[in-house]
Amino acid sequence: MKVRVIVYCAIGGLPLLLGALGVGHWASCWLSGIFLALAFVPVALFGPRSGEGQFGVIAPVLLIITVLCTWSEALIFVPTSYPLQALIGSFVMYLIVAGVLALLAMLLKLNRESASAGNHRSLADAALMVALCGIAYVLYYLVFGAITYNFFTKGYYPEATQQVAKLGLWFWGIQFGRGVLMTLAVIPIIYTLRIRRWQAALVVGAVIWIAGGLAPLIIPNPFMGLTQRVIHVVEIFTQNFSLGVTATLLLRRSESQKRVPSDAAVARV
């Protein structure tokens, strides 16, 4: 199994080399892809059993968190000359990544049996929890973002305060929307992982952090130096990992809550 997981990560990281065709950094692109594949190993092991199911839970994460949310944040602080072209190119590349990872999970027969199953909330409760996750992300962004900016990145973004002030309340509305979108992107993983609630929380937190921060920032870019990228990797961990843990704990009931009805039913009998 360990060898198959290594093969999954090594081959699963190869599609990121498509990004190196235009900018170089072949080793960094492959390493980024390896870390991205590593984030989805628990999904391959304990997620959907079919290839279509694997693709269905991986693709939303990559397309929404890695591509759309990262791109939208860059538009605010680091606008590029061709934002639409960058969005389309990333969309296609990460769609290929999702397909390759889903195919590898099937070919390598990584899926394992598990006695655990998610205990999900009703649709109405889930909608409320998603909104709460959006609010939680705003709080994480406000607290950890402020700490990072004031102590580490102020010199890199001297006009950030003015940019945020110009957007006014829209800025926080955008962050709330990003939190909601990232939560919606991982709901398929939260609902299909056949592991215990706290284990799932750690997995989902790692997925949002790696897909939305660590993996993309491994690759050098013209807007950030190495030190700046390392700082942002840590900052995004505090925000995204916290969101993933929060979302899982809110959207999945504990195993003890699941057992209560059955125990009560037995008592009545």
C-alpha positions as CSV (number, residue, x, y, z in Angstrom):
1,M,0.0,0.0,0.0
2,K,2.8,2.4,0.9
3,V,4.4,1.9,-2.6
4,R,1.1,2.5,-4.3
5,V,0.5,5.7,-2.3
6,I,4.0,6.9,-3.3
7,V,3.2,6.1,-7.0
8,Y,-0.1,8.0,-6.6
9,C,1.6,11.1,-5.4
10,A,4.5,10.9,-7.9
11,I,2.4,10.4,-11.0
12,G,-0.4,12.6,-9.6
13,G,2.0,15.5,-9.5
14,L,3.0,15.3,-13.1
15,P,0.1,17.3,-14.6
16,L,1.4,20.4,-12.8
17,L,4.3,20.3,-15.2
18,L,1.9,21.7,-17.8
19,G,2.3,25.0,-15.9
20,A,6.1,24.7,-16.3
21,L,5.8,24.8,-20.1
22,G,5.5,28.6,-20.1
23,V,7.4,29.6,-16.9
24,G,9.9,26.8,-16.2
25,H,10.5,25.8,-12.6
26,W,10.0,22.1,-13.5
27,A,11.1,20.7,-10.1
28,S,9.0,23.2,-8.2
29,C,5.9,22.5,-10.3
30,W,6.3,18.7,-9.8
31,L,6.8,19.2,-6.1
32,S,3.7,21.3,-5.9
33,G,1.8,18.5,-7.7
34,I,3.1,15.9,-5.3
35,F,1.9,17.9,-2.3
36,L,-1.4,18.4,-3.9
37,A,-1.8,14.7,-4.6
38,L,-0.7,13.9,-1.0
39,A,-3.6,16.0,0.3
40,F,-6.0,13.7,-1.5
41,V,-4.5,10.4,-0.3
42,P,-7.2,10.1,2.4
43,V,-9.9,10.7,-0.2
44,A,-8.4,8.0,-2.4
45,L,-8.3,5.6,0.6
46,F,-11.6,6.3,2.3
47,G,-13.6,8.4,-0.1
48,P,-15.9,7.4,-3.0
49,R,-15.2,4.0,-4.4
50,S,-15.8,4.8,-8.1
51,G,-13.6,6.9,-10.4
52,E,-16.5,9.2,-11.1
53,G,-17.0,9.7,-7.4
54,Q,-13.3,10.5,-6.8
55,F,-13.4,13.0,-9.6
56,G,-16.6,14.5,-8.2
57,V,-15.1,15.3,-4.9
58,I,-11.6,16.4,-6.0
59,A,-12.6,18.7,-8.9
60,P,-14.7,21.2,-6.9
61,V,-11.7,21.6,-4.4
62,L,-9.2,22.3,-7.2
63,L,-11.5,24.5,-9.4
64,I,-13.0,26.5,-6.6
65,I,-10.3,26.7,-3.9
66,T,-7.0,26.4,-5.9
67,V,-8.2,28.3,-9.0
68,L,-11.1,30.6,-8.3
69,C,-10.5,31.7,-4.7
70,T,-6.8,32.1,-5.2
71,W,-7.3,34.1,-8.4
72,S,-9.9,36.4,-6.8
73,E,-7.6,37.2,-3.9
74,A,-4.8,38.0,-6.3
75,L,-7.1,40.4,-8.2
76,I,-7.4,42.5,-5.0
77,F,-3.7,42.6,-3.9
78,V,-1.6,41.5,-6.9
79,P,-3.5,42.2,-10.1
80,T,-2.1,40.6,-13.2
81,S,-2.0,41.9,-16.8
82,Y,-4.1,39.0,-18.1
83,P,-6.4,37.8,-15.2
84,L,-8.9,36.1,-17.4
85,Q,-6.3,34.1,-19.4
86,A,-4.7,33.0,-16.1
87,L,-8.0,31.9,-14.8
88,I,-8.9,29.8,-17.9
89,G,-5.4,28.2,-18.1
90,S,-5.5,27.2,-14.4
91,F,-9.0,25.9,-14.8
92,V,-8.0,23.5,-17.6
93,M,-4.8,22.4,-15.9
94,Y,-6.5,21.6,-12.5
95,L,-9.3,19.8,-14.3
96,I,-6.7,17.5,-15.8
97,V,-5.2,17.1,-12.3
98,A,-8.5,16.0,-10.9
99,G,-9.0,13.5,-13.7
100,V,-5.5,12.0,-13.3
101,L,-5.9,11.6,-9.5
102,A,-9.3,10.0,-9.9
103,L,-8.0,7.5,-12.5
104,L,-4.9,6.7,-10.4
105,A,-7.0,5.9,-7.3
106,M,-8.9,3.3,-9.4
107,L,-5.9,1.9,-11.3
108,L,-3.8,1.5,-8.1
109,K,-6.8,0.1,-6.1
110,L,-6.2,2.4,-3.2
111,N,-9.7,2.4,-1.8
112,R,-10.0,0.6,1.6
113,E,-12.9,-0.7,3.6
114,S,-13.9,1.3,6.7
115,A,-16.6,0.8,9.3
116,S,-17.0,4.5,9.8
117,A,-19.6,6.6,8.0
118,G,-20.5,10.3,8.1
119,N,-23.4,11.5,10.3
120,H,-24.7,14.4,8.3
121,R,-27.1,17.2,9.1
122,S,-30.4,18.0,7.3
123,L,-30.3,20.3,4.3
124,A,-31.7,23.2,6.3
125,D,-29.2,22.7,9.1
126,A,-26.3,22.3,6.6
127,A,-27.3,25.6,4.9
128,L,-27.1,27.4,8.2
129,M,-23.7,25.8,9.0
130,V,-22.3,26.8,5.6
131,A,-23.2,30.4,6.4
132,L,-21.6,30.1,9.8
133,C,-18.5,28.8,8.1
134,G,-18.4,32.0,6.0
135,I,-18.6,34.1,9.1
136,A,-15.9,32.0,10.8
137,Y,-13.6,32.5,7.8
138,V,-14.1,36.3,8.0
139,L,-13.0,36.1,11.6
140,Y,-10.0,33.9,10.9
141,Y,-9.0,36.2,8.0
142,L,-9.4,39.3,10.2
143,V,-7.4,38.0,13.1
144,F,-4.6,36.1,11.4
145,G,-4.5,38.3,8.4
146,A,-4.1,41.4,10.6
147,I,-1.3,39.7,12.6
148,T,0.5,38.7,9.5
149,Y,0.2,42.1,7.8
150,N,1.2,44.2,10.8
151,F,4.2,42.0,11.8
152,F,5.4,40.4,8.5
153,T,4.0,41.7,5.2
154,K,3.3,45.4,5.6
155,G,6.5,46.2,3.7
156,Y,5.5,44.0,0.8
157,Y,2.0,45.5,0.4
158,P,2.3,49.2,1.3
159,E,-1.0,50.1,-0.4
160,A,-3.0,47.2,1.0
161,T,-4.8,49.3,3.6
162,Q,-5.9,51.8,1.0
163,Q,-7.1,49.0,-1.3
164,V,-9.2,47.4,1.5
165,A,-10.6,50.8,2.5
166,K,-11.5,51.5,-1.1
167,L,-13.6,48.4,-1.2
168,G,-15.2,49.1,2.2
169,L,-17.7,46.6,3.4
170,W,-17.5,44.9,0.0
171,F,-14.1,43.5,1.0
172,W,-15.5,41.6,3.9
173,G,-18.4,40.5,1.8
174,I,-15.9,39.1,-0.6
175,Q,-14.1,37.2,2.2
176,F,-17.5,35.9,3.5
177,G,-18.2,34.7,-0.1
178,R,-14.8,33.0,-0.3
179,G,-15.4,31.2,3.0
180,V,-18.8,30.0,1.8
181,L,-17.4,28.9,-1.6
182,M,-14.5,27.0,0.0
183,T,-16.9,25.3,2.4
184,L,-19.2,24.2,-0.4
185,A,-16.2,22.9,-2.3
186,V,-15.3,20.5,0.5
187,I,-18.8,19.3,1.4
188,P,-18.5,16.3,-1.0
189,I,-15.3,15.3,0.8
190,I,-16.9,15.9,4.3
191,Y,-19.9,13.8,3.4
192,T,-18.1,10.9,1.7
193,L,-15.0,10.3,3.9
194,R,-15.5,7.0,5.8
195,I,-13.4,8.0,8.8
196,R,-14.2,9.4,12.2
197,R,-15.3,13.0,12.6
198,W,-12.1,14.4,14.0
199,Q,-10.0,12.5,11.5
200,A,-12.1,14.0,8.7
201,A,-11.8,17.5,10.2
202,L,-8.0,17.2,10.1
203,V,-8.1,15.8,6.5
204,V,-10.4,18.6,5.2
205,G,-8.3,21.2,7.0
206,A,-5.2,19.9,5.3
207,V,-6.9,19.7,1.9
208,I,-8.1,23.4,2.0
209,W,-4.6,24.5,3.2
210,I,-2.6,22.6,0.7
211,A,-4.9,23.2,-2.2
212,G,-5.4,26.9,-1.4
213,G,-2.0,27.8,-0.2
214,L,0.9,25.4,0.2
215,A,0.9,23.8,-3.2
216,P,0.4,26.9,-5.4
217,L,3.0,28.9,-3.4
218,I,5.7,26.2,-3.8
219,I,6.0,27.4,-7.4
220,P,8.0,30.7,-7.8
221,N,6.1,33.6,-9.3
222,P,7.1,37.1,-10.4
223,F,5.1,38.8,-7.6
224,M,6.5,37.1,-4.5
225,G,10.0,36.2,-3.3
226,L,10.7,33.1,-1.3
227,T,10.4,34.7,2.2
228,Q,7.1,36.3,1.2
229,R,5.7,33.0,-0.1
230,V,6.8,31.2,3.2
231,I,5.0,33.8,5.2
232,H,1.8,33.4,3.2
233,V,2.0,29.6,3.5
234,V,1.9,30.0,7.3
235,E,-0.8,32.6,7.1
236,I,-3.0,30.6,4.9
237,F,-2.6,27.6,7.2
238,T,-4.1,29.6,10.1
239,Q,-7.0,30.6,8.0
240,N,-7.8,27.7,5.7
241,F,-6.9,24.8,8.0
242,S,-9.1,26.4,10.7
243,L,-11.9,26.7,8.2
244,G,-11.6,23.1,7.2
245,V,-11.8,21.9,10.8
246,T,-14.7,24.2,11.5
247,A,-16.7,23.1,8.5
248,T,-16.3,19.4,9.2
249,L,-17.2,19.7,12.8
250,L,-20.3,21.8,12.0
251,L,-21.5,19.7,9.0
252,R,-20.9,16.3,10.6
253,R,-22.5,15.3,13.8
254,S,-20.4,13.3,16.3
255,E,-20.6,9.5,16.3
256,S,-22.2,9.5,19.7
257,Q,-25.1,11.7,18.4
258,K,-25.6,9.1,15.7
259,R,-25.9,6.3,18.2
260,V,-28.4,7.9,20.5
261,P,-31.5,7.3,18.3
262,S,-30.7,3.6,17.9
263,D,-30.0,3.1,21.6
264,A,-33.3,4.8,22.4
265,A,-35.1,2.6,19.9
266,V,-33.7,-0.5,21.5
267,A,-34.8,0.7,24.9
268,R,-38.3,1.2,23.7
269,V,-38.4,-2.3,22.3
